[in-house]
Amino acid sequence: MRYFHELSDSTVRRLVKSGMSFGELMGKYKQPDWCGYPEALNGIMGCWSLMNMFGLRHKISREYCEGCDYYKGGK
């Protein structure tokens, strides 16, 4: 399963255009291993940085997420 934050913008645009639901998105892609946010890919109820489709999503890294209350650390 691929990480959502690693997808290209063109792939995300195709997913949006296809009408994929957030439930389908969570079934096909995963959030970073260090992310403990429940259902982080669940649209507006998910992680705001991760769900920022064409901006912050590309900055997601361990270092970026270290200040988050849901950061699990590790590899």
All heavy atoms as a GROMACS GRO file, in nm:
protein
  608
    1MET      N    1   0.085  -0.117   0.000
    1MET     CA    2   0.000   0.000   0.000
    1MET      C    3   0.090   0.124   0.000
    1MET      O    4   0.186   0.130   0.074
    1MET     CB    5  -0.090  -0.002   0.125
    1MET     CG    6  -0.202   0.097   0.116
    1MET     SD    7  -0.317   0.101   0.257
    1MET     CE    8  -0.374  -0.065   0.269
    2ARG      N    9   0.057   0.221  -0.083
    2ARG     CA   10   0.138   0.343  -0.095
    2ARG      C   11   0.095   0.448   0.008
    2ARG      O   12  -0.019   0.452   0.051
    2ARG     CB   13   0.122   0.402  -0.235
    2ARG     CG   14   0.183   0.312  -0.342
    2ARG     CD   15   0.174   0.372  -0.478
    2ARG     NE   16   0.252   0.496  -0.484
    2ARG     CZ   17   0.245   0.582  -0.583
    2ARG    NH1   18   0.165   0.560  -0.684
    2ARG    NH2   19   0.317   0.691  -0.582
    3TYR      N   20   0.190   0.534   0.041
    3TYR     CA   21   0.162   0.645   0.130
    3TYR      C   22   0.098   0.759   0.051
    3TYR      O   23   0.149   0.797  -0.055
    3TYR     CB   24   0.291   0.697   0.195
    3TYR     CG   25   0.352   0.599   0.290
    3TYR    CD1   26   0.463   0.524   0.253
    3TYR    CD2   27   0.300   0.583   0.418
    3TYR    CE1   28   0.520   0.434   0.342
    3TYR    CE2   29   0.356   0.494   0.507
    3TYR     CZ   30   0.465   0.419   0.468
    3TYR     OH   31   0.521   0.330   0.556
    4PHE      N   32  -0.010   0.814   0.104
    4PHE     CA   33  -0.081   0.921   0.035
    4PHE      C   34   0.006   1.044   0.012
    4PHE      O   35   0.004   1.103  -0.095
    4PHE     CB   36  -0.207   0.959   0.115
    4PHE     CG   37  -0.284   1.071   0.052
    4PHE    CD1   38  -0.357   1.049  -0.064
    4PHE    CD2   39  -0.283   1.197   0.107
    4PHE    CE1   40  -0.427   1.152  -0.123
    4PHE    CE2   41  -0.354   1.301   0.049
    4PHE     CZ   42  -0.426   1.278  -0.066
    5HIS      N   43   0.086   1.081   0.111
    5HIS     CA   44   0.166   1.203   0.099
    5HIS      C   45   0.277   1.192  -0.006
    5HIS      O   46   0.334   1.292  -0.045
    5HIS     CB   47   0.225   1.244   0.235
    5HIS     CG   48   0.329   1.153   0.289
    5HIS    ND1   49   0.297   1.030   0.344
    5HIS    CD2   50   0.463   1.166   0.297
    5HIS    CE1   51   0.408   0.972   0.384
    5HIS    NE2   52   0.510   1.051   0.356
    6GLU      N   53   0.305   1.072  -0.054
    6GLU     CA   54   0.408   1.052  -0.156
    6GLU      C   55   0.351   1.053  -0.298
    6GLU      O   56   0.428   1.045  -0.395
    6GLU     CB   57   0.482   0.922  -0.130
    6GLU     CG   58   0.562   0.925  -0.001
    6GLU     CD   59   0.633   0.796   0.030
    6GLU    OE1   60   0.604   0.692  -0.036
    6GLU    OE2   61   0.717   0.796   0.121
    7LEU      N   62   0.220   1.061  -0.313
    7LEU     CA   63   0.160   1.062  -0.446
    7LEU      C   64   0.189   1.194  -0.517
    7LEU      O   65   0.199   1.299  -0.454
    7LEU     CB   66   0.008   1.045  -0.437
    7LEU     CG   67  -0.043   0.915  -0.376
    7LEU    CD1   68  -0.195   0.918  -0.369
    7LEU    CD2   69   0.005   0.795  -0.454
    8SER      N   70   0.198   1.187  -0.648
    8SER     CA   71   0.218   1.309  -0.728
    8SER      C   72   0.089   1.390  -0.731
    8SER      O   73  -0.020   1.336  -0.709
    8SER     CB   74   0.260   1.272  -0.871
    8SER     OG   75   0.150   1.210  -0.937
    9ASP      N   76   0.102   1.518  -0.759
    9ASP     CA   77  -0.018   1.603  -0.772
    9ASP      C   78  -0.110   1.553  -0.882
    9ASP      O   79  -0.232   1.556  -0.868
    9ASP     CB   80   0.022   1.748  -0.800
    9ASP     CG   81   0.072   1.821  -0.676
    9ASP    OD1   82   0.056   1.767  -0.564
    9ASP    OD2   83   0.127   1.931  -0.691
   10SER      N   84  -0.052   1.504  -0.991
   10SER     CA   85  -0.137   1.456  -1.100
   10SER      C   86  -0.218   1.333  -1.058
   10SER      O   87  -0.334   1.319  -1.095
   10SER     CB   88  -0.053   1.426  -1.226
   10SER     OG   89   0.041   1.325  -1.201
   11THR      N   90  -0.160   1.247  -0.977
   11THR     CA   91  -0.233   1.131  -0.927
   11THR      C   92  -0.345   1.176  -0.834
   11THR      O   93  -0.458   1.126  -0.843
   11THR     CB   94  -0.138   1.034  -0.854
   11THR    OG1   95  -0.040   0.986  -0.945
   11THR    CG2   96  -0.214   0.916  -0.794
   12VAL      N   97  -0.318   1.270  -0.746
   12VAL     CA   98  -0.421   1.320  -0.654
   12VAL      C   99  -0.534   1.387  -0.733
   12VAL      O  100  -0.651   1.368  -0.702
   12VAL     CB  101  -0.360   1.416  -0.550
   12VAL    CG1  102  -0.469   1.483  -0.468
   12VAL    CG2  103  -0.264   1.341  -0.459
   13ARG      N  104  -0.500   1.463  -0.836
   13ARG     CA  105  -0.603   1.525  -0.920
   13ARG      C  106  -0.693   1.419  -0.984
   13ARG      O  107  -0.815   1.436  -0.991
   13ARG     CB  108  -0.540   1.612  -1.028
   13ARG     CG  109  -0.492   1.745  -0.975
   13ARG     CD  110  -0.446   1.839  -1.088
   13ARG     NE  111  -0.400   1.963  -1.034
   13ARG     CZ  112  -0.274   1.988  -0.998
   13ARG    NH1  113  -0.181   1.896  -1.012
   13ARG    NH2  114  -0.241   2.105  -0.948
   14ARG      N  115  -0.632   1.309  -1.029
   14ARG     CA  116  -0.712   1.201  -1.088
   14ARG      C  117  -0.805   1.139  -0.983
   14ARG      O  118  -0.920   1.106  -1.013
   14ARG     CB  119  -0.621   1.093  -1.148
   14ARG     CG  120  -0.566   1.128  -1.284
   14ARG     CD  121  -0.508   1.007  -1.356
   14ARG     NE  122  -0.402   0.940  -1.282
   14ARG     CZ  123  -0.273   0.970  -1.287
   14ARG    NH1  124  -0.232   1.069  -1.365
   14ARG    NH2  125  -0.185   0.904  -1.217
   15LEU      N  126  -0.755   1.122  -0.862
   15LEU     CA  127  -0.838   1.065  -0.755
   15LEU      C  128  -0.956   1.157  -0.724
   15LEU      O  129  -1.069   1.110  -0.708
   15LEU     CB  130  -0.755   1.044  -0.628
   15LEU     CG  131  -0.643   0.941  -0.636
   15LEU    CD1  132  -0.562   0.939  -0.507
   15LEU    CD2  133  -0.698   0.803  -0.666
   16VAL      N  134  -0.930   1.287  -0.715
   16VAL     CA  135  -1.036   1.384  -0.688
   16VAL      C  136  -1.139   1.381  -0.801
   16VAL      O  137  -1.259   1.375  -0.777
   16VAL     CB  138  -0.978   1.526  -0.670
   16VAL    CG1  139  -1.088   1.630  -0.665
   16VAL    CG2  140  -0.891   1.533  -0.544
   17LYS      N  141  -1.091   1.383  -0.924
   17LYS     CA  142  -1.179   1.384  -1.041
   17LYS      C  143  -1.262   1.256  -1.049
   17LYS      O  144  -1.378   1.258  -1.093
   17LYS     CB  145  -1.096   1.401  -1.168
   17LYS     CG  146  -1.178   1.427  -1.291
   17LYS     CD  147  -1.089   1.459  -1.409
   17LYS     CE  148  -1.174   1.492  -1.530
   17LYS     NZ  149  -1.093   1.531  -1.644
   18SER      N  150  -1.207   1.144  -1.002
   18SER     CA  151  -1.278   1.016  -1.008
   18SER      C  152  -1.393   1.009  -0.907
   18SER      O  153  -1.478   0.922  -0.917
   18SER     CB  154  -1.181   0.900  -0.981
   18SER     OG  155  -1.150   0.891  -0.843
   19GLY      N  156  -1.391   1.100  -0.809
   19GLY     CA  157  -1.497   1.098  -0.708
   19GLY      C  158  -1.474   0.996  -0.598
   19GLY      O  159  -1.566   0.961  -0.525
   20MET      N  160  -1.350   0.950  -0.584
   20MET     CA  161  -1.318   0.853  -0.480
   20MET      C  162  -1.356   0.909  -0.343
   20MET      O  163  -1.327   1.024  -0.312
   20MET     CB  164  -1.167   0.822  -0.483
   20MET     CG  165  -1.121   0.728  -0.373
   20MET     SD  166  -0.943   0.699  -0.374
   20MET     CE  167  -0.935   0.567  -0.494
   21SER      N  168  -1.422   0.828  -0.262
   21SER     CA  169  -1.460   0.871  -0.128
   21SER      C  170  -1.338   0.864  -0.035
   21SER      O  171  -1.239   0.797  -0.066
   21SER     CB  172  -1.571   0.782  -0.072
   21SER     OG  173  -1.520   0.653  -0.042
   22PHE      N  174  -1.348   0.931   0.079
   22PHE     CA  175  -1.237   0.924   0.174
   22PHE      C  176  -1.223   0.783   0.231
   22PHE      O  177  -1.114   0.738   0.261
   22PHE     CB  178  -1.255   1.027   0.285
   22PHE     CG  179  -1.236   1.167   0.237
   22PHE    CD1  180  -1.340   1.257   0.240
   22PHE    CD2  181  -1.114   1.209   0.186
   22PHE    CE1  182  -1.324   1.387   0.194
   22PHE    CE2  183  -1.096   1.339   0.138
   22PHE     CZ  184  -1.201   1.427   0.143
   23GLY      N  185  -1.333   0.711   0.243
   23GLY     CA  186  -1.327   0.572   0.286
   23GLY      C  187  -1.247   0.487   0.188
   23GLY      O  188  -1.164   0.404   0.228
   24GLU      N  189  -1.272   0.508   0.060
   24GLU     CA  190  -1.196   0.436  -0.044
   24GLU      C  191  -1.048   0.477  -0.040
   24GLU      O  192  -0.960   0.393  -0.054
   24GLU     CB  193  -1.254   0.464  -0.182
   24GLU     CG  194  -1.392   0.406  -0.203
   24GLU     CD  195  -1.459   0.455  -0.330
   24GLU    OE1  196  -1.446   0.576  -0.363
   24GLU    OE2  197  -1.525   0.373  -0.394
   25LEU      N  198  -1.025   0.606  -0.020
   25LEU     CA  199  -0.889   0.657  -0.012
   25LEU      C  200  -0.813   0.590   0.102
   25LEU      O  201  -0.700   0.544   0.085
   25LEU     CB  202  -0.890   0.809   0.007
   25LEU     CG  203  -0.754   0.877   0.016
   25LEU    CD1  204  -0.696   0.894  -0.124
   25LEU    CD2  205  -0.765   1.010   0.085
   26MET      N  206  -0.878   0.581   0.219
   26MET     CA  207  -0.813   0.519   0.335
   26MET      C  208  -0.790   0.370   0.314
   26MET      O  209  -0.699   0.312   0.372
   26MET     CB  210  -0.896   0.543   0.461
   26MET     CG  211  -0.894   0.688   0.505
   26MET     SD  212  -0.974   0.717   0.666
   26MET     CE  213  -1.145   0.684   0.627
   27GLY      N  214  -0.872   0.307   0.230
   27GLY     CA  215  -0.853   0.166   0.200
   27GLY      C  216  -0.742   0.139   0.101
   27GLY      O  217  -0.684   0.030   0.099
   28LYS      N  218  -0.712   0.238   0.019
   28LYS     CA  219  -0.612   0.219  -0.087
   28LYS      C  220  -0.476   0.279  -0.054
   28LYS      O  221  -0.374   0.231  -0.103
   28LYS     CB  222  -0.666   0.281  -0.216
   28LYS     CG  223  -0.582   0.251  -0.337
   28LYS     CD  224  -0.651   0.290  -0.465
   28LYS     CE  225  -0.564   0.251  -0.582
   28LYS     NZ  226  -0.625   0.275  -0.710
   29TYR      N  227  -0.474   0.384   0.027
   29TYR     CA  228  -0.349   0.453   0.062
   29TYR      C  229  -0.336   0.461   0.213
   29TYR      O  230  -0.435   0.449   0.285
   29TYR     CB  231  -0.346   0.594   0.000
   29TYR     CG  232  -0.358   0.590  -0.149
   29TYR    CD1  233  -0.479   0.613  -0.212
   29TYR    CD2  234  -0.248   0.557  -0.227
   29TYR    CE1  235  -0.490   0.606  -0.350
   29TYR    CE2  236  -0.259   0.550  -0.365
   29TYR     CZ  237  -0.380   0.574  -0.425
   29TYR     OH  238  -0.392   0.566  -0.561
   30LYS      N  239  -0.215   0.482   0.260
   30LYS     CA  240  -0.198   0.488   0.405
   30LYS      C  241  -0.131   0.617   0.449
   30LYS      O  242  -0.065   0.684   0.370
   30LYS     CB  243  -0.122   0.367   0.456
   30LYS     CG  244   0.018   0.350   0.404
   30LYS     CD  245   0.078   0.221   0.460
   30LYS     CE  246   0.219   0.202   0.413
   30LYS     NZ  247   0.281   0.087   0.478
   31GLN      N  248  -0.152   0.646   0.574
   31GLN     CA  249  -0.087   0.761   0.637
   31GLN      C  250   0.052   0.718   0.681
   31GLN      O  251   0.081   0.599   0.688
   31GLN     CB  252  -0.170   0.811   0.754
   31GLN     CG  253  -0.186   0.711   0.867
   31GLN     CD  254  -0.300   0.749   0.960
   31GLN    OE1  255  -0.413   0.764   0.916
   31GLN    NE2  256  -0.271   0.762   1.087
   32PRO      N  257   0.141   0.813   0.709
   32PRO     CA  258   0.277   0.776   0.750
   32PRO      C  259   0.276   0.687   0.874
   32PRO      O  260   0.189   0.699   0.960
   32PRO     CB  261   0.342   0.911   0.782
   32PRO     CG  262   0.262   1.012   0.707
   32PRO     CD  263   0.122   0.958   0.704
   33ASP      N  264   0.374   0.598   0.883
   33ASP     CA  265   0.384   0.506   0.996
   33ASP      C  266   0.398   0.579   1.129
   33ASP      O  267   0.357   0.528   1.232
   33ASP     CB  268   0.503   0.411   0.977
   33ASP     CG  269   0.483   0.317   0.860
   33ASP    OD1  270   0.367   0.288   0.825
   33ASP    OD2  271   0.584   0.272   0.804
   34TRP      N  272   0.456   0.697   1.127
   34TRP     CA  273   0.478   0.772   1.251
   34TRP      C  274   0.355   0.854   1.292
   34TRP      O  275   0.355   0.920   1.393
   34TRP     CB  276   0.599   0.865   1.237
   34TRP     CG  277   0.583   0.968   1.130
   34TRP    CD1  278   0.519   1.088   1.142
   34TRP    CD2  279   0.631   0.962   0.996
   34TRP    NE1  280   0.524   1.157   1.022
   34TRP    CE2  281   0.592   1.080   0.930
   34TRP    CE3  282   0.703   0.866   0.924
   34TRP    CZ2  283   0.623   1.106   0.798
   34TRP    CZ3  284   0.732   0.892   0.792
   34TRP    CH2  285   0.693   1.011   0.730
   35CYS      N  286   0.250   0.846   1.213
   35CYS     CA  287   0.128   0.924   1.240
   35CYS      C  288   0.028   0.841   1.318
   35CYS      O  289  -0.020   0.739   1.272
   35CYS     CB  290   0.066   0.970   1.108
   35CYS     SG  291  -0.086   1.065   1.130
   36GLY      N  292  -0.006   0.890   1.438
   36GLY     CA  293  -0.105   0.822   1.520
   36GLY      C  294  -0.242   0.888   1.516
   36GLY      O  295  -0.330   0.853   1.594
   37TYR      N  296  -0.260   0.983   1.425
   37TYR     CA  297  -0.389   1.052   1.412
   37TYR      C  298  -0.492   0.952   1.362
   37TYR      O  299  -0.475   0.892   1.256
   37TYR     CB  300  -0.375   1.168   1.313
   37TYR     CG  301  -0.488   1.267   1.315
   37TYR    CD1  302  -0.466   1.396   1.360
   37TYR    CD2  303  -0.614   1.235   1.269
   37TYR    CE1  304  -0.568   1.491   1.362
   37TYR    CE2  305  -0.717   1.327   1.270
   37TYR     CZ  306  -0.693   1.454   1.316
   37TYR     OH  307  -0.795   1.547   1.318
   38PRO      N  308  -0.602   0.932   1.435
   38PRO     CA  309  -0.704   0.836   1.390
   38PRO      C  310  -0.764   0.879   1.255
   38PRO      O  311  -0.810   0.991   1.241
   38PRO     CB  312  -0.810   0.841   1.501
   38PRO     CG  313  -0.745   0.907   1.617
   38PRO     CD  314  -0.638   0.996   1.561
   39GLU      N  315  -0.759   0.789   1.159
   39GLU     CA  316  -0.813   0.814   1.025
   39GLU      C  317  -0.763   0.947   0.969
   39GLU      O  318  -0.840   1.032   0.924
   39GLU     CB  319  -0.965   0.809   1.027
   39GLU     CG  320  -1.018   0.672   1.064
   39GLU     CD  321  -1.168   0.659   1.052
   39GLU    OE1  322  -1.240   0.760   1.045
   39GLU    OE2  323  -1.214   0.544   1.050
   40ALA      N  324  -0.633   0.964   0.966
   40ALA     CA  325  -0.570   1.089   0.921
   40ALA      C  326  -0.607   1.126   0.778
   40ALA      O  327  -0.600   1.242   0.741
   40ALA     CB  328  -0.419   1.078   0.935
   41LEU      N  329  -0.649   1.030   0.699
   41LEU     CA  330  -0.686   1.057   0.559
   41LEU      C  331  -0.836   1.079   0.540
   41LEU      O  332  -0.886   1.075   0.429
   41LEU     CB  333  -0.640   0.941   0.468
   41LEU     CG  334  -0.490   0.915   0.466
   41LEU    CD1  335  -0.459   0.796   0.376
   41LEU    CD2  336  -0.414   1.037   0.420
   42ASN      N  337  -0.907   1.106   0.648
   42ASN     CA  338  -1.052   1.120   0.642
   42ASN      C  339  -1.094   1.264   0.618
   42ASN      O  340  -1.165   1.325   0.698
   42ASN     CB  341  -1.116   1.066   0.770
   42ASN     CG  342  -1.265   1.050   0.758
   42ASN    OD1  343  -1.322   1.064   0.649
   42ASN    ND2  344  -1.330   1.023   0.868
   43GLY      N  345  -1.050   1.320   0.508
   43GLY     CA  346  -1.094   1.452   0.464
   43GLY      C  347  -1.079   1.560   0.569
   43GLY      O  348  -0.978   1.568   0.637
   44ILE      N  349  -1.183   1.642   0.586
   44ILE     CA  350  -1.174   1.754   0.681
   44ILE      C  351  -1.167   1.709   0.825
   44ILE      O  352  -1.129   1.786   0.913
   44ILE     CB  353  -1.289   1.856   0.662
   44ILE    CG1  354  -1.425   1.792   0.690
   44ILE    CG2  355  -1.285   1.919   0.525
   44ILE    CD1  356  -1.538   1.891   0.697
   45MET      N  357  -1.200   1.584   0.852
   45MET     CA  358  -1.190   1.531   0.988
   45MET      C  359  -1.051   1.470   1.012
   45MET      O  360  -1.020   1.430   1.124
   45MET     CB  361  -1.297   1.424   1.012
   45MET     CG  362  -1.438   1.476   0.998
   45MET     SD  363  -1.475   1.616   1.107
   45MET     CE  364  -1.479   1.534   1.263
   46GLY      N  365  -0.970   1.464   0.910
   46GLY     CA  366  -0.838   1.404   0.921
   46GLY      C  367  -0.731   1.508   0.951
   46GLY      O  368  -0.759   1.620   0.992
   47CYS      N  369  -0.609   1.470   0.931
   47CYS     CA  370  -0.495   1.559   0.954
   47CYS      C  371  -0.496   1.670   0.849
   47CYS      O  372  -0.492   1.644   0.729
   47CYS     CB  373  -0.366   1.479   0.944
   47CYS     SG  374  -0.217   1.580   0.936
   48TRP      N  375  -0.500   1.795   0.895
   48TRP     CA  376  -0.511   1.906   0.801
   48TRP      C  377  -0.387   1.918   0.712
   48TRP      O  378  -0.397   1.955   0.596
   48TRP     CB  379  -0.541   2.038   0.872
   48TRP     CG  380  -0.433   2.084   0.965
   48TRP    CD1  381  -0.420   2.054   1.097
   48TRP    CD2  382  -0.323   2.168   0.932
   48TRP    NE1  383  -0.307   2.113   1.149
   48TRP    CE2  384  -0.246   2.184   1.050
   48TRP    CE3  385  -0.281   2.231   0.815
   48TRP    CZ2  386  -0.129   2.261   1.053
   48TRP    CZ3  387  -0.165   2.308   0.820
   48TRP    CH2  388  -0.091   2.322   0.937
   49SER      N  389  -0.269   1.888   0.764
   49SER     CA  390  -0.148   1.895   0.682
   49SER      C  391  -0.147   1.786   0.576
   49SER      O  392  -0.115   1.810   0.459
   49SER     CB  393  -0.022   1.882   0.768
   49SER     OG  394  -0.008   1.992   0.853
   50LEU      N  395  -0.182   1.667   0.616
   50LEU     CA  396  -0.181   1.553   0.524
   50LEU      C  397  -0.288   1.567   0.417
   50LEU      O  398  -0.269   1.528   0.302
   50LEU     CB  399  -0.201   1.425   0.604
   50LEU     CG  400  -0.174   1.293   0.537
   50LEU    CD1  401  -0.033   1.288   0.479
   50LEU    CD2  402  -0.192   1.179   0.635
   51MET      N  403  -0.402   1.625   0.452
   51MET     CA  404  -0.512   1.637   0.358
   51MET      C  405  -0.507   1.766   0.277
   51MET      O  406  -0.595   1.792   0.195
   51MET     CB  407  -0.647   1.626   0.431
   51MET     CG  408  -0.670   1.488   0.492
   51MET     SD  409  -0.640   1.349   0.379
   51MET     CE  410  -0.757   1.382   0.249
   52ASN      N  411  -0.405   1.848   0.295
   52ASN     CA  412  -0.385   1.966   0.212
   52ASN      C  413  -0.334   1.914   0.077
   52ASN      O  414  -0.215   1.893   0.058
   52ASN     CB  415  -0.285   2.060   0.278
   52ASN     CG  416  -0.268   2.189   0.203
   52ASN    OD1  417  -0.217   2.189   0.091
   52ASN    ND2  418  -0.310   2.297   0.263
   53MET      N  419  -0.427   1.890  -0.013
   53MET     CA  420  -0.400   1.814  -0.135
   53MET      C  421  -0.280   1.860  -0.218
   53MET      O  422  -0.207   1.779  -0.270
   53MET     CB  423  -0.523   1.813  -0.225
   53MET     CG  424  -0.644   1.750  -0.162
   53MET     SD  425  -0.620   1.574  -0.141
   53MET     CE  426  -0.780   1.527  -0.084
   54PHE      N  427  -0.259   1.989  -0.232
   54PHE     CA  428  -0.156   2.034  -0.325
   54PHE      C  429  -0.054   2.127  -0.260
   54PHE      O  430   0.015   2.199  -0.328
   54PHE     CB  431  -0.220   2.101  -0.446
   54PHE     CG  432  -0.319   2.011  -0.514
   54PHE    CD1  433  -0.455   2.036  -0.504
   54PHE    CD2  434  -0.277   1.899  -0.583
   54PHE    CE1  435  -0.548   1.951  -0.564
   54PHE    CE2  436  -0.369   1.814  -0.643
   54PHE     CZ  437  -0.504   1.841  -0.633
   55GLY      N  438  -0.043   2.128  -0.130
   55GLY     CA  439   0.052   2.216  -0.064
   55GLY      C  440   0.134   2.144   0.040
   55GLY      O  441   0.236   2.082   0.010
   56LEU      N  442   0.086   2.148   0.163
   56LEU     CA  443   0.161   2.091   0.275
   56LEU      C  444   0.184   1.941   0.264
   56LEU      O  445   0.278   1.889   0.322
   56LEU     CB  446   0.089   2.121   0.407
   56LEU     CG  447   0.080   2.266   0.446
   56LEU    CD1  448  -0.005   2.281   0.572
   56LEU    CD2  449   0.217   2.325   0.469
   57ARG      N  450   0.100   1.872   0.191
   57ARG     CA  451   0.113   1.726   0.178
   57ARG      C  452   0.254   1.686   0.139
   57ARG      O  453   0.307   1.586   0.186
   57ARG     CB  454   0.012   1.676   0.074
   57ARG     CG  455   0.011   1.527   0.055
   57ARG     CD  456  -0.101   1.488  -0.040
   57ARG     NE  457  -0.091   1.552  -0.169
   57ARG     CZ  458  -0.016   1.505  -0.269
   57ARG    NH1  459   0.051   1.394  -0.256
   57ARG    NH2  460  -0.012   1.569  -0.384
   58HIS      N  461   0.320   1.766   0.057
   58HIS     CA  462   0.454   1.732   0.010
   58HIS      C  463   0.561   1.756   0.116
   58HIS      O  464   0.673   1.711   0.103
   58HIS     CB  465   0.489   1.813  -0.115
   58HIS     CG  466   0.406   1.776  -0.232
   58HIS    ND1  467   0.407   1.651  -0.288
   58HIS    CD2  468   0.315   1.847  -0.304
   58HIS    CE1  469   0.322   1.646  -0.389
   58HIS    NE2  470   0.264   1.764  -0.400
   59LYS      N  471   0.528   1.831   0.222
   59LYS     CA  472   0.624   1.860   0.328
   59LYS      C  473   0.621   1.757   0.439
   59LYS      O  474   0.702   1.761   0.531
   59LYS     CB  475   0.596   1.998   0.387
   59LYS     CG  476   0.617   2.110   0.288
   59LYS     CD  477   0.588   2.244   0.352
   59LYS     CE  478   0.605   2.353   0.248
   59LYS     NZ  479   0.576   2.485   0.306
   60ILE      N  480   0.526   1.664   0.433
   60ILE     CA  481   0.510   1.566   0.540
   60ILE      C  482   0.638   1.482   0.553
   60ILE      O  483   0.687   1.424   0.457
   60ILE     CB  484   0.389   1.473   0.512
   60ILE    CG1  485   0.260   1.553   0.507
   60ILE    CG2  486   0.381   1.361   0.615
   60ILE    CD1  487   0.221   1.621   0.636
   61SER      N  488   0.692   1.482   0.673
   61SER     CA  489   0.811   1.403   0.706
   61SER      C  490   0.811   1.386   0.857
   61SER      O  491   0.734   1.450   0.929
   61SER     CB  492   0.938   1.478   0.664
   61SER     OG  493   0.953   1.596   0.741
   62ARG      N  494   0.898   1.301   0.907
   62ARG     CA  495   0.910   1.285   1.052
   62ARG      C  496   0.937   1.420   1.118
   62ARG      O  497   0.877   1.454   1.218
   62ARG     CB  498   1.020   1.187   1.086
   62ARG     CG  499   0.982   1.044   1.067
   62ARG     CD  500   1.098   0.954   1.111
   62ARG     NE  501   1.063   0.816   1.103
   62ARG     CZ  502   1.039   0.749   0.992
   62ARG    NH1  503   1.045   0.810   0.877
   62ARG    NH2  504   1.008   0.621   0.995
   63GLU      N  505   1.031   1.493   1.059
   63GLU     CA  506   1.070   1.621   1.116
   63GLU      C  507   0.953   1.719   1.118
   63GLU      O  508   0.931   1.789   1.215
   63GLU     CB  509   1.188   1.682   1.039
   63GLU     CG  510   1.317   1.602   1.051
   63GLU     CD  511   1.320   1.477   0.963
   63GLU    OE1  512   1.250   1.472   0.860
   63GLU    OE2  513   1.390   1.381   1.001
   64TYR      N  514   0.878   1.723   1.010
   64TYR     CA  515   0.764   1.814   1.001
   64TYR      C  516   0.659   1.778   1.107
   64TYR      O  517   0.597   1.866   1.166
   64TYR     CB  518   0.702   1.806   0.861
   64TYR     CG  519   0.582   1.897   0.843
   64TYR    CD1  520   0.599   2.030   0.807
   64TYR    CD2  521   0.454   1.850   0.865
   64TYR    CE1  522   0.491   2.114   0.793
   64TYR    CE2  523   0.344   1.934   0.850
   64TYR     CZ  524   0.364   2.066   0.814
   64TYR     OH  525   0.256   2.149   0.800
   65CYS      N  526   0.639   1.650   1.132
   65CYS     CA  527   0.533   1.604   1.220
   65CYS      C  528   0.573   1.593   1.367
   65CYS      O  529   0.486   1.568   1.452
   65CYS     CB  530   0.481   1.469   1.170
   65CYS     SG  531   0.407   1.474   1.005
   66GLU      N  532   0.699   1.612   1.399
   66GLU     CA  533   0.744   1.592   1.537
   66GLU      C  534   0.669   1.675   1.641
   66GLU      O  535   0.654   1.633   1.755
   66GLU     CB  536   0.894   1.619   1.550
   66GLU     CG  537   0.978   1.505   1.500
   66GLU     CD  538   1.128   1.535   1.508
   66GLU    OE1  539   1.167   1.653   1.513
   66GLU    OE2  540   1.204   1.438   1.509
   67GLY      N  541   0.622   1.792   1.604
   67GLY     CA  542   0.551   1.879   1.698
   67GLY      C  543   0.405   1.843   1.717
   67GLY      O  544   0.337   1.901   1.802
   68CYS      N  545   0.355   1.746   1.642
   68CYS     CA  546   0.215   1.707   1.649
   68CYS      C  547   0.191   1.616   1.770
   68CYS      O  548   0.273   1.529   1.800
   68CYS     CB  549   0.177   1.633   1.520
   68CYS     SG  550   0.005   1.572   1.520
   69ASP      N  551   0.078   1.634   1.836
   69ASP     CA  552   0.042   1.549   1.950
   69ASP      C  553   0.026   1.403   1.911
   69ASP      O  554   0.033   1.314   1.996
   69ASP     CB  555  -0.089   1.597   2.014
   69ASP     CG  556  -0.073   1.730   2.084
   69ASP    OD1  557   0.041   1.770   2.117
   69ASP    OD2  558  -0.176   1.797   2.107
   70TYR      N  559   0.001   1.375   1.783
   70TYR     CA  560  -0.020   1.239   1.737
   70TYR      C  561   0.106   1.174   1.678
   70TYR      O  562   0.099   1.062   1.628
   70TYR     CB  563  -0.133   1.235   1.633
   70TYR     CG  564  -0.267   1.268   1.694
   70TYR    CD1  565  -0.320   1.396   1.681
   70TYR    CD2  566  -0.338   1.174   1.764
   70TYR    CE1  567  -0.442   1.428   1.738
   70TYR    CE2  568  -0.461   1.204   1.821
   70TYR     CZ  569  -0.512   1.331   1.807
   70TYR     OH  570  -0.632   1.361   1.865
   71TYR      N  571   0.217   1.241   1.686
   71TYR     CA  572   0.344   1.188   1.635
   71TYR      C  573   0.385   1.067   1.719
   71TYR      O  574   0.394   1.076   1.841
   71TYR     CB  575   0.451   1.296   1.636
   71TYR     CG  576   0.586   1.248   1.590
   71TYR    CD1  577   0.610   1.221   1.457
   71TYR    CD2  578   0.691   1.230   1.680
   71TYR    CE1  579   0.734   1.178   1.413
   71TYR    CE2  580   0.814   1.186   1.637
   71TYR     CZ  581   0.836   1.161   1.504
   71TYR     OH  582   0.958   1.118   1.461
   72LYS      N  583   0.410   0.953   1.653
   72LYS     CA  584   0.448   0.831   1.724
   72LYS      C  585   0.597   0.810   1.729
   72LYS      O  586   0.644   0.721   1.800
   72LYS     CB  587   0.383   0.708   1.657
   72LYS     CG  588   0.234   0.708   1.666
   72LYS     CD  589   0.172   0.574   1.626
   72LYS     CE  590   0.204   0.530   1.486
   72LYS     NZ  591   0.128   0.412   1.443
   73GLY      N  592   0.675   0.885   1.650
   73GLY     CA  593   0.819   0.864   1.649
   73GLY      C  594   0.857   0.736   1.579
   73GLY      O  595   0.784   0.683   1.498
   74GLY      N  596   0.970   0.684   1.613
   74GLY     CA  597   1.017   0.560   1.551
   74GLY      C  598   1.070   0.581   1.412
   74GLY      O  599   1.100   0.691   1.370
   75LYS      N  600   1.080   0.471   1.337
   75LYS     CA  601   1.137   0.474   1.202
   75LYS      C  602   1.041   0.534   1.105
   75LYS      O  603   0.936   0.494   1.076
   75LYS     CB  604   1.174   0.335   1.155
   75LYS     CG  605   1.286   0.274   1.230
   75LYS     CD  606   1.321   0.145   1.160
   75LYS     CE  607   1.411   0.058   1.240
   75LYS     NZ  608   1.445  -0.063   1.172
   0.00000   0.00000   0.00000
